[in-house]
């Protein structure tokens, strides 16, 4: 009974990074399919770090958040 319950509760976890759509380059990035900027920022920051930069919020619309990749 306990293993079944663990499997059912595990299905309730929400993996933000796995569900987000990320599009961008070394100049900027857009993160879609997240609830708010607090969820999008770490994903955008990870993208910008590939280019030695950090993410700064530029714009948002609904569930899409656009960031500039800037030199820290």
VOROMAR-158351 format. One record per residue: x, y, z of N, C-alpha, C, CB in turn; residue in three letters. Coordinates in steps of 0.2 Angstrom, whole numbers, plus 2048, in hexadecimal, padded with zeros to 3 digits. Glycine has a CB too. Example, Ala and Ser with C-alpha at 12.3 -4.5 7.8 and 13.67 -1.06 7.14 Angstrom:
! VOROMAR-158351
8427E482783E7EA8278427F08278397EA82Dala/8407F58238447FB8248408008278467FD81Dser/
//
This chain:
! VOROMAR-158351
8047FA8008008008008048068007FB800806unk/80980780480E80C80481180E7FE81380C80Aunk/8148097FA81780A7F481280D7EF81A8047F1unk/80C80B7EF80780D7EA8068157EC8018097EBunk/8058167F280481D7F480A8227F280381E7FCunk/81081F7F38168237F18168257EA81C81F7F3unk/8148207E68148217DE80F8267DD81381A7DBunk/8098267E080382A7DF8058317E17FD8287E2unk/8088327E680A8397E981083C7E480C8397F0unk/8158377E281A83A7DE81883D7D781F8347DDunk/81283A7D580F83D7CF80D8447D08098397CDunk/80C8467D680A84D7D780F8527D780684E7DEunk/8158507D781B8557D781B8597D08228517D8unk/81D85F7D081D8637CA8248657C88188697CBunk/8268637C382D8647C082D86A7BC83085E7BDunk/82E8707BE82E8767BB8328767B482F87C7BFunk/8398747B683D8747B083C8707AB8448737B3unk/83986A7AC8378657A88318677A383585E7ABunk/82D86B7A682786D7A282787479F82186E7A7unk/82D8787A082E87E79D83087E7968338837A2unk/82E88279283188378B83688978B82B884786unk/83C88778984288C78984488D78284788A78Eunk/84489478084789677A84B89C77B841897775unk/85189B7788558A177885C8A07758568A3780unk/8618A57778678A577486C8A97798688A876Dunk/8728AB7778768AF77C8748B677E87D8AF779unk/86F8B877A86C8BF77B8668BF78086A8C2775unk/8628BA78085C8BA7848588B37848578BF782unk/8538B27888508AC7888498AD78A8538A778Dunk/8448A978883D8A978A83B8A278D8398AB784unk/8388A279283689C79682E89C79683989C79Dunk/82B89779382489779282289179782289678Bunk/81B89179881888B79C81A88B7A381A885798unk/81B8917A681C8917AE8188967B18248937AFunk/8168957B78118997BA8138A17BC80F8967C1unk/81A8A27BD81C8A87BF8238A97BE81A8AA7C6unk/8268B07BF82C8B17BD8318AE7C282D8B97BEunk/82F8AC7C88338A97CD8358A27CB8308A97D4unk/83089F7C78328987C58368987BE82B8947C3unk/83589E7BA83989E7B48408A17B58358A37B0unk/8418A57BA8488A87BB84D8A27BB8488AC7C1unk/84D89D7BF8528987C08548957B98518937C5unk/84E8947B584F8907AF8528957AA84888E7ACunk/85089B7AA8538A07A585B8A17A78508A77A6unk/85C8A27AE8638A37B086789D7AE8638A47B8unk/8658977AF8698917AC86B8927A586588B7AEunk/8668947A186789579A86C89A799860897796unk/86C8A079C8718A579B8788A479E86E8AC79Funk/87889F7A387E89D7A688389A7A087E8997ACunk/87F89779C88389379688789879287E890791unk/88689E7938898A478F88D8A87948858A778Bunk/88E8A679A8918AA79F88D8B07A18988AC79Cunk/8878B07A18838B67A287D8B47A787F8B879Cunk/8798B97A98748B87AE86D8BB7AB8758BC7B5unk/8688B87AD8618BA7AB85E8C07AE85C8B47ABunk/85C8C57AA8588CA7AD8518CB7AA85C8D17ACunk/84C8CB7AD8458CB7AB8448D17A68408CB7B0unk/8428D07A08408D579B8398D679A8438D4794unk/8358D179A82E8D179882A8CB79A82D8D3791unk/8248CC79C8208C679D8198C779A81F8C47A5unk/8168C179880F8C179580C8BA79780F8C378Eunk/8078BA79B8048B479D8098AF7A08018B0797unk/80A8A979D80F8A47A08158A479C80C89E7A0unk/8178AA79981D8AB7958228B079881C8AC78Eunk/8288AF79A82C8B479D8338B579982E8B27A4unk/8348BB79783A8BC7928408BF7978388C078Cunk/8468BD79684B8BF7998518C279584E8BA79Eunk/8558C779685B8C87938608C579685C8D0793unk/8658C279386B8BF7958708C579686E8B9791unk/8728C779C8778CC79D87D8CA7A08738D27A1unk/8828CE79F8898CD7A38888CF7AA88F8D079Funk/8898CA7AF8888CC7B688D8D17B88888C67BAunk/
//
